[in-house]
Structure formats: C-alpha cells, structure tokens
C-alpha cells in the first residue's frame, strides 16, 4: 500500500481504487485504523488518543 504522508511516526496510506466509503489507513507502531475522509472518523481499528487527534487534524 503506498504511503502518501508520514509525520510523528504516523504513516498515512491509501489505495487508488479501494472499497467505499472513501478512506485512508493510518498506522502508528502496531496500531492501525481505517479513517473516513469525509469526517475523519475512525471506521475500524484504533489509534492511541494523541495519534488519532493528530490524524484528524
């Protein structure tokens, strides 16, 4: 999966033609989450609270 951004140890990854809803994958250490683009809500998985806040911002 291509990494499109990396900051503070968080990797943001996205496939070009992935399933709906439009989303990206965030990885921080062993934590993984699928984040909806429309509102920044974590659809599946989890991130530590600080990492989740940074990803939403």
C-alpha positions in Angstrom: 0.0 0.0 0.0 1.5 3.4 -1.0 2.4 5.7 1.8 1.2 9.2 0.9 2.3 11.0 4.1 4.4 10.3 7.2 4.6 12.5 10.3 5.4 12.0 14.1 5.8 8.3 13.4 2.3 8.0 11.8 2.1 6.7 8.3 -0.9 7.6 6.1 -1.5 5.1 3.3 -4.1 4.9 0.6 -5.1 2.7 -2.4 -6.2 4.4 -5.6 -9.3 2.2 -6.2 -10.2 0.8 -2.7 -13.7 0.0 -1.4 -16.3 2.5 -0.1 -16.5 4.7 1.9 -13.5 6.8 0.8 -10.9 6.4 3.4 -7.2 6.1 4.2 -5.2 3.8 6.5 -3.3 5.3 9.4 -0.5 3.3 11.1 1.3 4.2 14.3 3.6 1.5 15.6 1.5 -1.6 15.9 -1.8 0.3 15.9 -3.8 0.6 12.7 -7.0 2.4 11.8 -9.2 3.0 8.8 -10.2 6.6 8.7 -13.2 8.0 6.7 -12.1 11.1 4.7 -15.5 12.9 4.9 -15.4 13.4 8.6 -12.1 11.9 10.0 -14.0 9.3 12.0 -12.2 6.0 12.7 -14.3 3.4 10.9 -12.3 0.3 12.1 -9.2 -0.4 14.2 -7.8 2.0 16.7 -5.1 4.5 17.4 -3.8 5.9 20.7 -5.7 9.1 21.5 -2.9 11.5 20.7 -2.2 9.9 17.3 -5.9 9.8 16.5 -6.2 13.6 17.3 -3.2 14.4 15.1 -4.6 12.3 12.2 -8.0 14.1 12.4 -6.2 17.5 12.4 
